[in-house]
Amino acid sequence: MKITEPAREIDVIYNTDVLVVGSGPGGLAAALGAARAGSEVTLLERFGCFGGNITAVGVEGFAWYRHDQTIDSEGVGIEFEERAKAAGASVAEPQSNSHAIDGEAFKWVADQLVMEAGITPMLHRMFVAPIMEGNAITGVIVESKAGREAILAKRVIDATGDADVAYRAGCPTVKQAKEDMIGTSVMFSMSGVNKQRFIDHVKADPHTYSDWAYGQWTIETTGKEDQMFSPFLRKPFEKAREAGLIPKHLDTISGTWGALYDTGDLTYLNLVHLLGFDGSDPEDLTRGEIEGRDQAMMAIEALKQFNPGCETAKLRNFGMTLGVRDTRKIDANYNMTEIDVREQATFDDSVGIFPEFIDGYGILILPTTGRYFQLPYRTLLPKGVDNLICAGRITGGDRVSHAATRNMMCCTVTGQGAGVAAALSVKRNESFGDLSVTALQTELKRQGVRLH
């Protein structure tokens, strides 16, 4: 059965040079990159805060891959971490040379970044459809408490995480079969943890990355990761299954803890992994939220009973939404490959670098030897639609390359590249396909990006 929606006029509420749809690490970086390149920028977000995976989901380990020999990305992503540290919105991360970002406080930090840059903020508006003139996108339609509205733009950046804009505008996209997608997570935090007792137990019984190979999980490493410390939790859940607190078949409850504060807050608990869920399917999202929260409460009870330091702990909060790692990607002008991310690819049109960090599809490679790869401008460009560029985990690439480029710091690299490209495309009156790579790279370097 279908119905016909009646035709109606929609108010155009705003007209901007660059419209960024989605404000996660990629979208926030894109908006800042475009604004700092001199463009009028509007940042559209469906939730009530900017920051996406950091704030709405609660993934606070922004650069947990960083070690002594890591050659890291440079640019606005590092600024996120430094601004959080300066605001007292971070804590030293337990497994790396980085700071875990306090997701709640970063909501305010992101506000400050947006307002300082002169970006027009639009929270609580959800993208629902592109506005097209032939093959060119000229804006988007949104829905909100105010109803249905239109925003016009000279250039649009898709930073939705699911390629929503590109897909609905008619760009070719690709997606793994549901059963092959990287698992979805419900992130949560606890309060009331006895920090000293918890840490003493960790030191007495430390875990390494080799412990990630467990139950349904197999892990490919280079070998150097196997003996490195990981803030991993497994034994409490084994005991809980033996005691009947967790069903015997549910062996996907295990994983990492992220940050432990003097206040007794244990945050960024990445313990619930939902397999076979498609984050672009609202039925799966509904089921994932409900099942994920149920599993999180099982995990909390297991920690209270079987992990020293958690005896009197309780749930502090769930993330506002599921943590989705894997849905649609664009078929780009250049699609990154497994060889690119494993073998230090270089590109003439590089928009930034990212360490040799691969995490997903059963692969875990940490950047401890100084290896890194470059990201080409062409991987941001979807096929078939003019005036549209992409940022974040939707950029073009194969299965294993996605396990690298989906990570938050890498999303800021493609985001800043997309934002600067959009601003220059307007300023120079050049299409994305004809944009001067020299001009793009010059501005990115001015903004502190390392290209090579």
DOKE-789382 format. One record per residue (C-alpha): residue number from 1; residue in one letter; x, y, z. Coordinates in steps of 0.05 Angstrom, whole numbers, plus 5000, padded with zeros to 4 digits. Last residue first. Layout:
! DOKE-789382
num:NUM, residu:A, u:X, v:Y, w:Z
...
! end
This chain:
! DOKE-789382
num:452, residu:H, u:6056, v:5287, w:5065
num:451, residu:L, u:5996, v:5332, w:5075
num:450, residu:R, u:6003, v:5356, w:5147
num:449, residu:V, u:5946, v:5404, w:5161
num:448, residu:G, u:5960, v:5468, w:5200
num:447, residu:Q, u:5907, v:5514, w:5170
num:446, residu:R, u:5957, v:5546, w:5123
num:445, residu:K, u:5975, v:5476, w:5100
num:444, residu:L, u:5902, v:5464, w:5083
num:443, residu:E, u:5900, v:5530, w:5045
num:442, residu:T, u:5960, v:5512, w:5003
num:441, residu:Q, u:5934, v:5442, w:4991
num:440, residu:L, u:5868, v:5468, w:4963
num:439, residu:A, u:5902, v:5520, w:4919
num:438, residu:T, u:5949, v:5468, w:4891
num:437, residu:V, u:5892, v:5419, w:4880
num:436, residu:S, u:5858, v:5471, w:4837
num:435, residu:L, u:5784, v:5453, w:4834
num:434, residu:D, u:5760, v:5424, w:4768
num:433, residu:G, u:5722, v:5364, w:4796
num:432, residu:F, u:5696, v:5403, w:4855
num:431, residu:S, u:5670, v:5456, w:4807
num:430, residu:E, u:5705, v:5522, w:4804
num:429, residu:N, u:5676, v:5590, w:4821
num:428, residu:R, u:5741, v:5609, w:4857
num:427, residu:K, u:5707, v:5629, w:4922
num:426, residu:V, u:5653, v:5576, w:4917
num:425, residu:S, u:5701, v:5518, w:4902
num:424, residu:L, u:5750, v:5547, w:4953
num:423, residu:A, u:5699, v:5542, w:5009
num:422, residu:A, u:5678, v:5472, w:4988
num:421, residu:A, u:5750, v:5447, w:4983
num:420, residu:V, u:5766, v:5476, w:5051
num:419, residu:G, u:5707, v:5439, w:5082
num:418, residu:A, u:5722, v:5374, w:5045
num:417, residu:G, u:5794, v:5373, w:5068
num:416, residu:Q, u:5775, v:5391, w:5139
num:415, residu:G, u:5726, v:5333, w:5139
num:414, residu:T, u:5773, v:5283, w:5107
num:413, residu:V, u:5823, v:5297, w:5162
num:412, residu:T, u:5770, v:5301, w:5217
num:411, residu:C, u:5744, v:5233, w:5195
num:410, residu:C, u:5815, v:5206, w:5203
num:409, residu:M, u:5814, v:5228, w:5275
num:408, residu:M, u:5747, v:5193, w:5285
num:407, residu:N, u:5764, v:5125, w:5255
num:406, residu:R, u:5725, v:5106, w:5193
num:405, residu:T, u:5787, v:5114, w:5149
num:404, residu:A, u:5823, v:5053, w:5178
num:403, residu:A, u:5771, v:4998, w:5179
num:402, residu:H, u:5743, v:5030, w:5116
num:401, residu:S, u:5809, v:5013, w:5081
num:400, residu:V, u:5794, v:4940, w:5098
num:399, residu:R, u:5726, v:4938, w:5064
num:398, residu:D, u:5740, v:4980, w:5002
num:397, residu:G, u:5741, v:5056, w:4997
num:396, residu:G, u:5704, v:5119, w:4981
num:395, residu:T, u:5687, v:5168, w:5036
num:394, residu:I, u:5627, v:5151, w:5080
num:393, residu:R, u:5667, v:5148, w:5145
num:392, residu:G, u:5678, v:5223, w:5148
num:391, residu:A, u:5669, v:5274, w:5093
num:390, residu:C, u:5633, v:5279, w:5026
num:389, residu:I, u:5628, v:5331, w:4970
num:388, residu:L, u:5568, v:5355, w:4932
num:387, residu:N, u:5563, v:5413, w:4882
num:386, residu:D, u:5551, v:5365, w:4823
num:385, residu:V, u:5521, v:5296, w:4829
num:384, residu:G, u:5539, v:5233, w:4788
num:383, residu:K, u:5599, v:5206, w:4825
num:382, residu:P, u:5619, v:5224, w:4896
num:381, residu:L, u:5682, v:5263, w:4910
num:380, residu:L, u:5717, v:5254, w:4978
num:379, residu:T, u:5763, v:5198, w:4953
num:378, residu:R, u:5788, v:5245, w:4899
num:377, residu:Y, u:5821, v:5291, w:4951
num:376, residu:P, u:5870, v:5235, w:4967
num:375, residu:L, u:5885, v:5210, w:5037
num:374, residu:Q, u:5958, v:5196, w:5055
num:373, residu:F, u:5985, v:5136, w:5093
num:372, residu:Y, u:6024, v:5127, w:5158
num:371, residu:R, u:6081, v:5086, w:5187
num:370, residu:G, u:6118, v:5111, w:5249
num:369, residu:T, u:6128, v:5042, w:5281
num:368, residu:T, u:6075, v:5040, w:5335
num:367, residu:P, u:6013, v:5053, w:5293
num:366, residu:L, u:5967, v:4998, w:5318
num:365, residu:I, u:5940, v:4942, w:5274
num:364, residu:L, u:5877, v:4907, w:5294
num:363, residu:I, u:5840, v:4867, w:5241
num:362, residu:G, u:5777, v:4825, w:5252
num:361, residu:Y, u:5733, v:4866, w:5206
num:360, residu:G, u:5753, v:4929, w:5243
num:359, residu:D, u:5810, v:4970, w:5271
num:358, residu:I, u:5867, v:4991, w:5224
num:357, residu:F, u:5916, v:5045, w:5247
num:356, residu:E, u:5974, v:5059, w:5200
num:355, residu:P, u:5973, v:5132, w:5219
num:354, residu:F, u:5931, v:5184, w:5181
num:353, residu:I, u:5955, v:5237, w:5132
num:352, residu:G, u:5923, v:5297, w:5099
num:351, residu:V, u:5890, v:5326, w:5037
num:350, residu:S, u:5934, v:5288, w:4988
num:349, residu:D, u:5924, v:5306, w:4914
num:348, residu:D, u:5992, v:5279, w:4890
num:347, residu:F, u:5978, v:5215, w:4929
num:346, residu:T, u:6020, v:5170, w:4974
num:345, residu:A, u:6000, v:5101, w:5001
num:344, residu:Q, u:6034, v:5076, w:5064
num:343, residu:E, u:6029, v:5001, w:5052
num:342, residu:R, u:5971, v:4977, w:5096
num:341, residu:V, u:5923, v:5035, w:5084
num:340, residu:D, u:5934, v:5039, w:5009
num:339, residu:I, u:5939, v:4963, w:5000
num:338, residu:E, u:5870, v:4954, w:5031
num:337, residu:T, u:5844, v:5003, w:4979
num:336, residu:M, u:5816, v:5074, w:4978
num:335, residu:N, u:5763, v:5088, w:4925
num:334, residu:Y, u:5780, v:5144, w:4877
num:333, residu:N, u:5726, v:5184, w:4841
num:332, residu:A, u:5682, v:5158, w:4896
num:331, residu:D, u:5631, v:5102, w:4901
num:330, residu:I, u:5602, v:5130, w:4966
num:329, residu:K, u:5599, v:5090, w:5030
num:328, residu:R, u:5537, v:5063, w:5063
num:327, residu:T, u:5536, v:5029, w:5132
num:326, residu:D, u:5592, v:5013, w:5181
num:325, residu:R, u:5612, v:5038, w:5249
num:324, residu:V, u:5547, v:5055, w:5284
num:323, residu:G, u:5549, v:5076, w:5357
num:322, residu:L, u:5477, v:5077, w:5378
num:321, residu:T, u:5444, v:5140, w:5404
num:320, residu:M, u:5443, v:5187, w:5464
num:319, residu:G, u:5499, v:5147, w:5497
num:318, residu:F, u:5476, v:5114, w:5561
num:317, residu:N, u:5486, v:5146, w:5628
num:316, residu:R, u:5512, v:5138, w:5699
num:315, residu:L, u:5495, v:5065, w:5710
num:314, residu:K, u:5514, v:5040, w:5779
num:313, residu:A, u:5575, v:5024, w:5821
num:312, residu:T, u:5573, v:4995, w:5892
num:311, residu:E, u:5614, v:4933, w:5878
num:310, residu:C, u:5652, v:4962, w:5818
num:309, residu:G, u:5721, v:4966, w:5850
num:308, residu:P, u:5736, v:4892, w:5842
num:307, residu:N, u:5700, v:4861, w:5782
num:306, residu:F, u:5654, v:4801, w:5793
num:305, residu:Q, u:5588, v:4823, w:5824
num:304, residu:K, u:5585, v:4896, w:5804
num:303, residu:L, u:5618, v:4882, w:5737
num:302, residu:A, u:5567, v:4828, w:5720
num:301, residu:E, u:5510, v:4874, w:5741
num:300, residu:I, u:5537, v:4928, w:5695
num:299, residu:A, u:5544, v:4880, w:5637
num:298, residu:M, u:5473, v:4856, w:5644
num:297, residu:M, u:5450, v:4929, w:5644
num:296, residu:A, u:5490, v:4940, w:5580
num:295, residu:Q, u:5457, v:4879, w:5548
num:294, residu:D, u:5388, v:4909, w:5560
num:293, residu:R, u:5412, v:4976, w:5533
num:292, residu:G, u:5437, v:4942, w:5470
num:291, residu:E, u:5373, v:4902, w:5460
num:290, residu:I, u:5330, v:4964, w:5463
num:289, residu:E, u:5375, v:5010, w:5422
num:288, residu:G, u:5391, v:4954, w:5372
num:287, residu:R, u:5319, v:4936, w:5360
num:286, residu:T, u:5301, v:5008, w:5344
num:285, residu:L, u:5363, v:5017, w:5301
num:284, residu:D, u:5348, v:4952, w:5264
num:283, residu:E, u:5278, v:4976, w:5247
num:282, residu:P, u:5305, v:5044, w:5229
num:281, residu:D, u:5352, v:5013, w:5176
num:280, residu:S, u:5413, v:5057, w:5161
num:279, residu:G, u:5450, v:5030, w:5221
num:278, residu:D, u:5445, v:4958, w:5195
num:277, residu:F, u:5449, v:4908, w:5252
num:276, residu:G, u:5478, v:4838, w:5243
num:275, residu:L, u:5523, v:4839, w:5304
num:274, residu:L, u:5511, v:4881, w:5365
num:273, residu:H, u:5572, v:4894, w:5408
num:272, residu:V, u:5563, v:4916, w:5480
num:271, residu:L, u:5626, v:4928, w:5521
num:270, residu:N, u:5653, v:4995, w:5498
num:269, residu:L, u:5651, v:5031, w:5565
num:268, residu:Y, u:5669, v:5103, w:5550
num:267, residu:T, u:5666, v:5124, w:5622
num:266, residu:L, u:5682, v:5099, w:5692
num:265, residu:D, u:5663, v:5156, w:5739
num:264, residu:G, u:5691, v:5147, w:5809
num:263, residu:T, u:5703, v:5222, w:5821
num:262, residu:D, u:5778, v:5211, w:5810
num:261, residu:Y, u:5761, v:5195, w:5738
num:260, residu:L, u:5769, v:5129, w:5700
num:259, residu:A, u:5771, v:5132, w:5624
num:258, residu:G, u:5761, v:5080, w:5569
num:257, residu:W, u:5738, v:5011, w:5589
num:256, residu:T, u:5746, v:4959, w:5535
num:255, residu:G, u:5711, v:4898, w:5510
num:254, residu:S, u:5665, v:4842, w:5531
num:253, residu:I, u:5592, v:4824, w:5518
num:252, residu:T, u:5596, v:4787, w:5451
num:251, residu:D, u:5591, v:4718, w:5485
num:250, residu:L, u:5515, v:4718, w:5491
num:249, residu:H, u:5502, v:4643, w:5480
num:248, residu:K, u:5506, v:4627, w:5555
num:247, residu:P, u:5455, v:4679, w:5574
num:246, residu:I, u:5483, v:4731, w:5623
num:245, residu:L, u:5468, v:4729, w:5697
num:244, residu:G, u:5468, v:4652, w:5696
num:243, residu:A, u:5527, v:4644, w:5744
num:242, residu:E, u:5572, v:4614, w:5689
num:241, residu:R, u:5552, v:4671, w:5643
num:240, residu:A, u:5568, v:4721, w:5698
num:239, residu:K, u:5636, v:4689, w:5708
num:238, residu:E, u:5653, v:4696, w:5635
num:237, residu:F, u:5627, v:4767, w:5638
num:236, residu:P, u:5673, v:4786, w:5696
num:235, residu:K, u:5732, v:4753, w:5659
num:234, residu:R, u:5728, v:4795, w:5596
num:233, residu:L, u:5747, v:4867, w:5608
num:232, residu:F, u:5802, v:4901, w:5566
num:231, residu:P, u:5841, v:4963, w:5582
num:230, residu:S, u:5896, v:4939, w:5533
num:229, residu:F, u:5969, v:4932, w:5549
num:228, residu:M, u:6015, v:4911, w:5492
num:227, residu:Q, u:6035, v:4838, w:5486
num:226, residu:D, u:5996, v:4821, w:5423
num:225, residu:E, u:6004, v:4888, w:5388
num:224, residu:K, u:6073, v:4873, w:5359
num:223, residu:G, u:6046, v:4809, w:5327
num:222, residu:T, u:6023, v:4845, w:5263
num:221, residu:T, u:5952, v:4833, w:5285
num:220, residu:E, u:5893, v:4793, w:5258
num:219, residu:I, u:5839, v:4784, w:5310
num:218, residu:T, u:5785, v:4730, w:5313
num:217, residu:W, u:5721, v:4746, w:5351
num:216, residu:Q, u:5662, v:4700, w:5362
num:215, residu:G, u:5687, v:4679, w:5430
num:214, residu:Y, u:5753, v:4714, w:5443
num:213, residu:A, u:5810, v:4745, w:5405
num:212, residu:W, u:5810, v:4813, w:5439
num:211, residu:D, u:5855, v:4782, w:5493
num:210, residu:S, u:5914, v:4789, w:5445
num:209, residu:Y, u:5907, v:4863, w:5456
num:208, residu:T, u:5934, v:4855, w:5526
num:207, residu:H, u:5901, v:4847, w:5594
num:206, residu:P, u:5930, v:4861, w:5663
num:205, residu:D, u:5913, v:4820, w:5725
num:204, residu:A, u:5947, v:4852, w:5785
num:203, residu:K, u:5952, v:4920, w:5751
num:202, residu:V, u:5879, v:4918, w:5732
num:201, residu:H, u:5859, v:4897, w:5802
num:200, residu:D, u:5898, v:4954, w:5833
num:199, residu:I, u:5865, v:5001, w:5783
num:198, residu:F, u:5795, v:4980, w:5805
num:197, residu:R, u:5811, v:4984, w:5879
num:196, residu:Q, u:5841, v:5053, w:5871
num:195, residu:K, u:5783, v:5079, w:5829
num:194, residu:N, u:5726, v:5055, w:5872
num:193, residu:V, u:5671, v:5061, w:5821
num:192, residu:G, u:5609, v:5100, w:5840
num:191, residu:S, u:5590, v:5122, w:5770
num:190, residu:M, u:5583, v:5082, w:5706
num:189, residu:S, u:5585, v:5101, w:5632
num:188, residu:F, u:5551, v:5074, w:5570
num:187, residu:M, u:5563, v:5061, w:5496
num:186, residu:V, u:5512, v:5019, w:5458
num:185, residu:S, u:5551, v:4988, w:5401
num:184, residu:T, u:5543, v:4967, w:5328
num:183, residu:G, u:5585, v:4911, w:5299
num:182, residu:I, u:5626, v:4917, w:5235
num:181, residu:M, u:5582, v:4897, w:5177
num:180, residu:D, u:5586, v:4827, w:5147
num:179, residu:E, u:5517, v:4801, w:5170
num:178, residu:K, u:5484, v:4863, w:5142
num:177, residu:A, u:5516, v:4855, w:5074
num:176, residu:Q, u:5567, v:4910, w:5063
num:175, residu:K, u:5544, v:4975, w:5032
num:174, residu:V, u:5560, v:5012, w:4968
num:173, residu:T, u:5537, v:5079, w:4941
num:172, residu:P, u:5522, v:5108, w:4872
num:171, residu:C, u:5501, v:5181, w:4877
num:170, residu:G, u:5426, v:5193, w:4867
num:169, residu:A, u:5413, v:5253, w:4911
num:168, residu:R, u:5382, v:5207, w:4963
num:167, residu:Y, u:5447, v:5166, w:4969
num:166, residu:A, u:5492, v:5227, w:4970
num:165, residu:V, u:5451, v:5262, w:5024
num:164, residu:D, u:5444, v:5200, w:5068
num:163, residu:A, u:5516, v:5179, w:5061
num:162, residu:D, u:5510, v:5141, w:5127
num:161, residu:G, u:5558, v:5181, w:5170
num:160, residu:T, u:5518, v:5244, w:5157
num:159, residu:A, u:5578, v:5286, w:5135
num:158, residu:D, u:5551, v:5303, w:5066
num:157, residu:I, u:5579, v:5371, w:5048
num:156, residu:V, u:5536, v:5416, w:5005
num:155, residu:R, u:5559, v:5473, w:4960
num:154, residu:K, u:5522, v:5535, w:4935
num:153, residu:A, u:5469, v:5526, w:4988
num:152, residu:L, u:5394, v:5532, w:4997
num:151, residu:I, u:5358, v:5511, w:5061
num:150, residu:A, u:5286, v:5488, w:5056
num:149, residu:E, u:5235, v:5476, w:5111
num:148, residu:R, u:5185, v:5424, w:5134
num:147, residu:G, u:5155, v:5433, w:5203
num:146, residu:A, u:5178, v:5480, w:5257
num:145, residu:K, u:5187, v:5422, w:5305
num:144, residu:S, u:5237, v:5398, w:5254
num:143, residu:E, u:5242, v:5371, w:5183
num:142, residu:V, u:5295, v:5390, w:5132
num:141, residu:I, u:5297, v:5399, w:5056
num:140, residu:V, u:5366, v:5408, w:5026
num:139, residu:G, u:5404, v:5454, w:4980
num:138, residu:T, u:5426, v:5465, w:4908
num:137, residu:I, u:5448, v:5394, w:4889
num:136, residu:A, u:5467, v:5391, w:4816
num:135, residu:N, u:5449, v:5335, w:4768
num:134, residu:G, u:5387, v:5369, w:4743
num:133, residu:E, u:5369, v:5422, w:4793
num:132, residu:M, u:5363, v:5383, w:4858
num:131, residu:I, u:5340, v:5398, w:4928
num:130, residu:P, u:5362, v:5340, w:4972
num:129, residu:A, u:5314, v:5305, w:5020
num:128, residu:V, u:5302, v:5291, w:5094
num:127, residu:F, u:5358, v:5326, w:5133
num:126, residu:M, u:5339, v:5333, w:5206
num:125, residu:R, u:5336, v:5399, w:5244
num:124, residu:H, u:5346, v:5399, w:5319
num:123, residu:L, u:5409, v:5441, w:5315
num:122, residu:M, u:5425, v:5494, w:5263
num:121, residu:P, u:5488, v:5533, w:5279
num:120, residu:T, u:5511, v:5589, w:5232
num:119, residu:I, u:5587, v:5587, w:5233
num:118, residu:G, u:5623, v:5650, w:5256
num:117, residu:A, u:5687, v:5611, w:5273
num:116, residu:E, u:5683, v:5630, w:5347
num:115, residu:M, u:5610, v:5605, w:5349
num:114, residu:V, u:5627, v:5536, w:5322
num:113, residu:L, u:5688, v:5526, w:5365
num:112, residu:Q, u:5651, v:5549, w:5427
num:111, residu:D, u:5593, v:5503, w:5414
num:110, residu:A, u:5642, v:5445, w:5404
num:109, residu:V, u:5673, v:5459, w:5472
num:108, residu:W, u:5603, v:5460, w:5504
num:107, residu:K, u:5585, v:5392, w:5476
num:106, residu:F, u:5656, v:5371, w:5494
num:105, residu:A, u:5636, v:5374, w:5567
num:104, residu:E, u:5589, v:5315, w:5559
num:103, residu:G, u:5637, v:5275, w:5516
num:102, residu:D, u:5696, v:5282, w:5563
num:101, residu:I, u:5752, v:5272, w:5513
num:100, residu:A, u:5801, v:5215, w:5527
num:99, residu:H, u:5871, v:5244, w:5525
num:98, residu:S, u:5927, v:5214, w:5485
num:97, residu:N, u:5993, v:5177, w:5491
num:96, residu:S, u:5960, v:5109, w:5495
num:95, residu:Q, u:5928, v:5055, w:5537
num:94, residu:P, u:5898, v:5090, w:5598
num:93, residu:E, u:5876, v:5156, w:5566
num:92, residu:A, u:5894, v:5217, w:5606
num:91, residu:V, u:5831, v:5256, w:5623
num:90, residu:S, u:5791, v:5306, w:5584
num:89, residu:A, u:5743, v:5365, w:5590
num:88, residu:G, u:5787, v:5410, w:5633
num:87, residu:A, u:5776, v:5465, w:5582
num:86, residu:A, u:5848, v:5465, w:5560
num:85, residu:K, u:5846, v:5389, w:5551
num:84, residu:A, u:5783, v:5394, w:5509
num:83, residu:R, u:5814, v:5449, w:5467
num:82, residu:E, u:5876, v:5406, w:5456
num:81, residu:E, u:5836, v:5344, w:5435
num:80, residu:F, u:5792, v:5382, w:5386
num:79, residu:E, u:5854, v:5420, w:5361
num:78, residu:I, u:5887, v:5354, w:5344
num:77, residu:G, u:5828, v:5340, w:5299
num:76, residu:V, u:5833, v:5410, w:5268
num:75, residu:G, u:5900, v:5398, w:5236
num:74, residu:E, u:5954, v:5345, w:5243
num:73, residu:S, u:5948, v:5270, w:5234
num:72, residu:D, u:5995, v:5228, w:5276
num:71, residu:I, u:6064, v:5199, w:5266
num:70, residu:T, u:6062, v:5146, w:5320
num:69, residu:Q, u:6129, v:5125, w:5350
num:68, residu:D, u:6111, v:5137, w:5423
num:67, residu:H, u:6039, v:5113, w:5418
num:66, residu:R, u:5973, v:5140, w:5392
num:65, residu:Y, u:5917, v:5089, w:5377
num:64, residu:W, u:5872, v:5117, w:5432
num:63, residu:A, u:5864, v:5181, w:5392
num:62, residu:F, u:5792, v:5202, w:5405
num:61, residu:G, u:5776, v:5154, w:5461
num:60, residu:E, u:5713, v:5190, w:5483
num:59, residu:V, u:5662, v:5149, w:5444
num:58, residu:G, u:5599, v:5175, w:5478
num:57, residu:V, u:5547, v:5167, w:5423
num:56, residu:A, u:5518, v:5237, w:5421
num:55, residu:T, u:5581, v:5272, w:5445
num:54, residu:I, u:5642, v:5240, w:5413
num:53, residu:N, u:5607, v:5202, w:5357
num:52, residu:G, u:5568, v:5264, w:5337
num:51, residu:G, u:5604, v:5327, w:5360
num:50, residu:F, u:5551, v:5381, w:5358
num:49, residu:C, u:5492, v:5381, w:5406
num:48, residu:G, u:5416, v:5380, w:5405
num:47, residu:F, u:5409, v:5325, w:5354
num:46, residu:R, u:5392, v:5329, w:5279
num:45, residu:E, u:5452, v:5373, w:5261
num:44, residu:L, u:5461, v:5425, w:5206
num:43, residu:L, u:5523, v:5469, w:5204
num:42, residu:T, u:5517, v:5532, w:5161
num:41, residu:V, u:5579, v:5564, w:5132
num:40, residu:E, u:5596, v:5630, w:5099
num:39, residu:S, u:5665, v:5619, w:5070
num:38, residu:G, u:5732, v:5650, w:5088
num:37, residu:A, u:5778, v:5589, w:5090
num:36, residu:R, u:5769, v:5588, w:5165
num:35, residu:A, u:5695, v:5578, w:5155
num:34, residu:A, u:5705, v:5520, w:5107
num:33, residu:G, u:5755, v:5484, w:5153
num:32, residu:L, u:5711, v:5496, w:5214
num:31, residu:A, u:5650, v:5468, w:5179
num:30, residu:A, u:5688, v:5408, w:5153
num:29, residu:A, u:5719, v:5393, w:5221
num:28, residu:L, u:5650, v:5393, w:5252
num:27, residu:G, u:5624, v:5349, w:5197
num:26, residu:G, u:5680, v:5297, w:5201
num:25, residu:P, u:5682, v:5293, w:5277
num:24, residu:G, u:5606, v:5290, w:5279
num:23, residu:S, u:5566, v:5351, w:5257
num:22, residu:G, u:5519, v:5326, w:5202
num:21, residu:V, u:5499, v:5362, w:5139
num:20, residu:V, u:5548, v:5418, w:5124
num:19, residu:L, u:5520, v:5474, w:5081
num:18, residu:V, u:5570, v:5520, w:5046
num:17, residu:D, u:5552, v:5586, w:5013
num:16, residu:T, u:5487, v:5598, w:5051
num:15, residu:N, u:5414, v:5613, w:5039
num:14, residu:Y, u:5365, v:5605, w:5096
num:13, residu:I, u:5292, v:5594, w:5113
num:12, residu:V, u:5265, v:5575, w:5045
num:11, residu:D, u:5192, v:5562, w:5060
num:10, residu:I, u:5162, v:5500, w:5030
num:9, residu:E, u:5104, v:5500, w:4981
num:8, residu:R, u:5061, v:5438, w:4978
num:7, residu:A, u:5047, v:5378, w:4934
num:6, residu:P, u:5003, v:5325, w:4967
num:5, residu:E, u:5036, v:5261, w:4991
num:4, residu:T, u:5009, v:5202, w:4951
num:3, residu:I, u:4996, v:5140, w:4993
num:2, residu:K, u:5023, v:5070, w:4984
num:1, residu:M, u:5000, v:5000, w:5000
! end
